[in-house]
Amino acid sequence: MKHRGAWLVWGTGVFAYLVAVTQRTAFGVAGVEATERFSATASVLSVFTVVQLLVYAGLQIPVGMLVDRFGPRLLITAGAVLMFAGQFQLAMAESVGAGIVGRSLVGAGDALTFISVLRLLPAWFPPQRIPVLTQWTGIIGQLGQIASAIPFAFVLHELGWNTAFIGAASLSVLAFVLALALIRNQPGGAARAPLQAHDGGSLAAAWRQPGTRLGLWTHFTIQFPGTVFVLMWGYPYLVSGEQVSPAEASFLMTFFVVVAILCGPWLGSWVGRHPLRRSTMVLLIAGAMAGAWLIVMLWPGPAPLWVLLGLVAVLAVGGPGSMIGFDFARTYNPSTRLGTATGIVNIGGFVASLVSMYLVGLVLDILLNTGFSGGNLYDLAAFRIALAVQFLVMGIGVAGILRNRRKLRTAMADDGLHLPPLREALARDRRRRREERRGTEEAES
């Protein structure tokens, strides 16, 4: 521990990120109400979230460079201000254009938060704690999805659009006050750490590193299916397509977060034991996601709740799994350009998400206009066809992982490090654990 106030600083930063996730995901449970409020088609409705994520993704590299230069405190507080403005704007909006402005501000504030919280860790904690705390930052932050799936959804349905979004905006006021009062860039009370300025040279250096690109494609491939589900199409798909009740849909959204929280520490432990097999775990998660969606899409009629639970559970693994991408950035880049490399990685999943969200909405509209949906925009068969565009996006991501993994392993081989087959590595790990257990038993006897 570098300083006794480290946990308070980190906790405040994580709370700001939790609020950011709440603001990010709130629109996802308001899809049906938004369709009525703005008289929007599916493709127009998807523009709300696509623009939000486009702003988010577009700011990742600039934010990474800014946080390396000015420190996390300024960016976290500025992010809270922007998200308050965005949610308040959306609460008052009555037209599509005004609503999109609100979501754009939310996306900008959200973009300033996560990378800034991660950038606090090297200043306040010793290196061996950082991978675990990175996982916990993502895990705790995802509790914001519960806030949007349960209390926000309840207020929205009971008290209406304006009250719900103004209430959400007030959370950012609290995050701003706490961040301003408690977050410091480094121990000793300094408001601004002596961080290094970054330019295009450091950006180019981070991009040239195959480990950075492997992190980007990791985030691209396994983060977006869960994001698309939670942020945009999951709730309408469950309620209008699969015919589950709003209460069951909220339960499934909450179950998503619970699974992500439970599997995060296990994934972190596995990666710690097999640091050279991280990309293999990523590919296994991608395969499980594709398999789960295939089962649901091929199910005759609406899928039973237990099948939907399985789908949600697999999608939830993608959140903590995508954090492996940040571990690639940390491993293969010096700390002086860590923010920049992290920004590059963080672009991946959100670019994939915004492309997928828009394509799903576009396909739904095409199927409605051609008569396939029978006049029902959210027809189950149409939803299944539209959601299948995720397989194309995932295939692109897997190709990127395989290409950059090959480059990275070639560079490792040139340095004399050769990876044995996975089965040999797993067998060696099992032998080691058996020997440890035998040693413990002998010591106790």
TAKAPE-V300977 format. One record per helix or strand. SS is the DSSP state (helix for helix, strand for strand). FROM is the first residue (numbers start at 1). LEN is the number of residues. If there is no record, write none. Layout:
ss=SS from=FROM len=LEN
ss=SS from=FROM len=LEN
//
This chain:
ss=helix from=6 len=33
ss=helix from=42 len=29
ss=helix from=72 len=21
ss=helix from=96 len=16
ss=helix from=114 len=11
ss=helix from=127 len=15
ss=helix from=143 len=17
ss=helix from=161 len=22
ss=helix from=200 len=9
ss=helix from=210 len=32
ss=helix from=246 len=28
ss=helix from=275 len=24
ss=helix from=305 len=18
ss=helix from=324 len=9
ss=helix from=335 len=35
ss=helix from=380 len=8
ss=helix from=389 len=26
ss=helix from=422 len=23
//
